[in-house]
């Protein structure tokens, strides 16, 4: 059976989760159980850079929108200002997402704090909003007790980032990912890897998940964040993954052989459903509203 012909009925049985109303009431507890329990059938929805359709990416408003929607986890990007303040900005420069230009690292926090975020995904013509660049500490305070956080640390400051998490007493809400064969990154997270959820990235070019790849997982639930360019790879992995649970990403077609968000908006069964059927227990998306709605429909 190909990924393109997964039966809707089978998908509906596999895609499990609480409705948005239920998720708003107890989302974090549900997500923690699903992360830790390999037998969980709950599909974990990760919002890439937050819920940025109703709000700017990586904004506090986007975080609030995700929590209200029932998203399980929010992915964010950490950088530092010139004077060492940890801030939430994806790009190396400010051009796309703010009313300023130039590298983030060339600006002091006082300068960054005065900027306004552009709506949505940003860009040259995107209107400005009243949202500001949040510091990591501000974001943590806003997220505490609400959602899991996936940390994409852009400037090699994993240990500094964890220090912020530890001060906020939020290690149980933190997810870090890393390339399995990246010794430098593995060393950076080594001091705290057993205090947070850490998930290795596996690439399709490396072949199906092998015992060596499974040994790279560092949590009892045995997660692997997978990216692939060949449509057949996911099927092979589904058969060979053993107890490893898959975390897929549907934002960019290069990471999933075209099984991406753009296609999911018109044929969610062929993308999110097929990935779920192949063993994906967590999906990161730029369309969290649609994926949460799909998860709810599939359980009816």
N, C-alpha and C positions, 0 to 999 in steps of 0.2 A: 504494500500500500504506500503510495507516495504522499508527501506532505501536502500536495495540492488536492488530494482526494480524501482527506480525513473526514469521516462521517460526523455530521453535526451532532448526532445523538451521543457519540462517543466523547466528543469534545465537551458537551454539556455535563457529562458525568465526571469528567476530569477537572474542569474549571470550577473550583469551589471557593467560596468566600462569603463574607457577610455583606449585607446590603449597605449602601451609603449611610442610611439612618443608623444601623447597628454599629457601623464602623466609627461613627462620630462619638458613640457612647463609650466604646472600649477598644479603640483601634490599636493602641500601643500594646496592650496585653495580648491581643490576638496576634499581632505581628511577632512579638517576642516568642510566643509559643510556636509559631510557624517556623521561625528561624532555627529554633533549637530542636524541634521534633521532626526527624526524617519521615515519620508517618503522616505528618500533617498534609491535608489536601487543600489548604488555603493558598490561593495565588497571591503572592506579595507584589503589590504595584509600587514601583519606584518612579517618582516624578523627576525627570532630568532637569536640573537647574530650577526646580520648583514648578508651581502651576503658573506659567507665564503667559497664558492666553488672557486671563482676566487681569494680570498684573505684570510688572517688569520681571525679567528673569533674575534669580538670585536675590529677590527682595523679601522683606518681611511680609508684605501684602501677599506675595506669592506663596509663602509658607502658610499664612493664615488660610488662604484659599484651599490649599492642599489638605490641611487639617479638617476643614469643614466638609470637604468632598469625601473624605474617608480614604485618602491615599495612605499607604503603609509607611513609606519612606520618602525622604526628599534628598536628592543629590545636590551638593554644593561644591564650590571651588574656592580654595583658600590661597590668598597671596598676602604680601606684606607691603605696607607703605614705606616710604623712605626712612621714617623715624620708628619703624618696627612694629606698627600696629597691624594685627591680623585682620584682614578684610575679606569680604565675599565678593569676588569678581572673577569671571571666567577668563577673559582675554588678558594677554600681557599688557595691552593698551586700553585706554578708556574710550576710544573713538566710537565703537559700535554701540555701547550701552549708556553713555552719559553725554552731557553737554560740554565735555572737555576732551582733549586729545593728549597723546603721549603715554609713555609707560606708567603703569600704576606705581612702580617702584621709584619713580622720579618725583613723586608728590608726597608731602607730609600728610598726616591724617587730617589736620585742620583744613587742608585744601580739599581732600577727598570728601570730607563730611559736608562741605558746602555744595557739592554737585547734585544734580537731579538725574534720576534714572529715566531712560527712554522706555516707552511702553513695549510690552511683549518681548520679542526677540531683538529689539533695537534696530539699528541701521540708520542710514543717512537721513531718511525722511520720517522716521518714527517720532511721534509727538512726545514731548517731555511730560513727566508725571510729577506728583509731589513726593514720590518715594526717593529715599536716599540710599547710598551704599551702606550696608550694615557692617559693623565689626563682627568678628567671630563671636565675641562675648555677647553682643546684642542678639545675634541669631540663636545662640545656645539658650539664652534666657527665654526667648520666644517659643522655642521648640520643646522645652523641658516638659516631659510628661505627655507629649502630644504625638510625635512621630519619631521613627528611627531616622538617623542622618547618615548618608553615604558621603564620605569625605574624599574629594579629589584634590589632593594637595599639589599645587602647581609649582611651588618653588623649593621643594625639598625640605620643607619644614615640618615633617611628620611628627617629630618628637616635641617641638614647640606647640604644634596643634593639639597633641594629646595632653599637654600640660594644661591647656585651656579647658579641655573636656574634663580632666580630672578635678580641676578647681570647681567646675560646675556640678560635679558628682553625676556625670552623665555617660560614664563608660558603657553602661548597659543600653544606651541608645545609639552607640557609634558602630559604623561599619567602615572598614578600610579595605581597599582592593590593591593588588600588586601583581606584577608579572612574576610567574613562578621561577623563571630563570634570571631574574634581575637581582643579583647578589647585593648590590648597593641598597636597593629599596627594601629588600628583605631584612637587611641589617638595620635600616632606619626604623622599622616597626618592631624589631625584635624585643625591645624592652617592655612593650605593652601589648604584644600580639595576643596574649592569652587573657587580656582584660577587656578586649573588644571583640567584635566579630570581624575576622579577617578572611578575605576570599581571594584566591588566586585567579588570575586571568589565563585562560587557555586559548590558543589560536588554532583554527582549522588547518593551517599549513603544517602544524605539528602532527597531524593525523588524529585518529579517534582517541578518546581519553584512554590512557594506558595506566597500568598499575603505578608507574612512576609519577604520573600526573595526579593520580588519586592520593599518593603519599604526600603531595604538596599541600593538600587541604589541611587546615589547622584548626578546625572546629568539629565538634562531634557530629554535626549534621552533614558534613562533607560537601560543602558548596564548591562550585567552580563557575566563574564568570567566563562565558564562551563567546568567541567571535569567529566567524567563518565566512569564506567567500564562495564556497561550492555548495550548491543546494543539496547534494547527496551526503555531505559531511554530517549534518545533523541527524539524519537517519542512521548512519553508521554509529554515531556517538550514542544515540538512543539505545541501540542494541548492546553497546560495549560499556556503558557508563557505570554499571553495577549499582552501588548505593549512592553514587555521587549525584547530587541535585544541581540542576543547571540554572544559572542566572543569565538570561539573554538580554540584549539591548536592541530595540527596534527603531532607534532614531535615524540611523544612517544606513543606506542599502549596502555599503561596502562591508559592514560588520555582520551581515546576516543573509548574504546572497539574494538580496531583493525582498526578503520577507520583512518589510519595514512599515513604519507608521503610515506613510502615504498610501500604501496598498491596504493596510488594515482599516483605514477609514471607510473603504468601500467593500472590503471582504475580510472582516475580522476573523472569521473561522479559518481562512487560509493562512493567516499570519499568527495572531495570538493563540488561536485554538490549536493550530498545528504545532506550534512550539510547545504549548502546554502538553499536548499529547506525546511529544517526544521527550518529555521529562523536565521542561522548564517549570520551576516552582516560584521563580521571581522574574519579572519582566520590567526593564527600565524603558521609559517612553517619553516622547515629547507631547503625547496626547493622553495625559492621565485621566481627563474627564471621560474620554471615550472608552478607555480600558476599564475603568471602574464600572461604567455602565454596562459594558460587555460582560464583565465578571458577574454582575448582578443578574443580567438576563440569562446567562448560561446556567444558573442554579435554579431557575424557576421550573 
